[in-house]
Amino acid sequence: MKATISLESLWQTIQSLSLNNQKWLSSKLQENIRKQEDTEYISKEEILAGIDAGLKDLKLMREGKLEVMSAEEFLEELRNEK
């Protein structure tokens, strides 16, 4: 069952809460806002640039102009970066 409430009704409900409950709600809302602000998003242009760079690398690999790294070599490189 879905229930809907207007923002005005919600505001009235919030105002009727005790001060401690309002403070708790406020801290939860602020925490949620901080999490959303901290989330980094990658732009469409950055995604397309990454795909373009990957396709160019693939072309160079197929032409023998760029050395191909095996999966084992790649994993070893990742392990050594720590």
N, C-alpha and C positions, 0 to 999 in steps of 0.2 A: 504494500500500500504506500503510495506516495503522498506526501504532505507538502503543500507549498505555503510560503509565508512571505509577506511583503517586507521590503527593507525597513519600512516604518515600524511594522510590528516587531521585527527583529530588534530594532533599536530600542523600542519600549521594553522589550524583554530584558535586554542587556542592562538598561537603566534600573530595572527592578532588582537586579542581582545585588548581593551584599558587596561591600567594598573589596573584601578579600577575593571574592569570585571575579569581580571586575579586573582586579590586578592580575589574577591568574590568567584570565582570558587575554588580557593585554599582552602579557609576556609570551603566551603561546602564539598570538598573532604576529608579534615582533620577531619571534624565532622563525616562524614560517616565512616572513618577508625576507629576513636575512638569508635563509637557505636559497630562496628563489633568486635573490640578487647575486649570491655567490656562484650560482650555476653559470658556467661559461657555455656559450653557444657558438657554434662554428657557422659562419655565414655561407650562403650559397656560393659566393665567389671563391671562398677558401676551399670548399668541397670540389668545385669544378677545377680549380688550380691543382689540387692534389691528384685528381683523376687524370688531368692532362700530363702532369709530371710522370705519373706512373705509366701511362701509355707511351710516352717518349722513351722512358727507360726500357720498356718492353721492346720497343722497336730497335733500340740500340743493342739490346741483348740478342735479338734475332739476327741482327746484322753482324754479330760477333765483335762489336765495338765496345761492349760493356761486359765485364766478367760477371758470370752468374754465381751466386752464393747458394750452396746447398742448405737444406733445412737444418742439418746438423751444425754447419758452420754458423748459421744465423743464431741458433739457440746457444751455442758456445759464446758467441759475441755478446749476447744478452746477459749471460751468466757472469762474464768478465767485467761488465759495466758497473756492477755493484760494489 
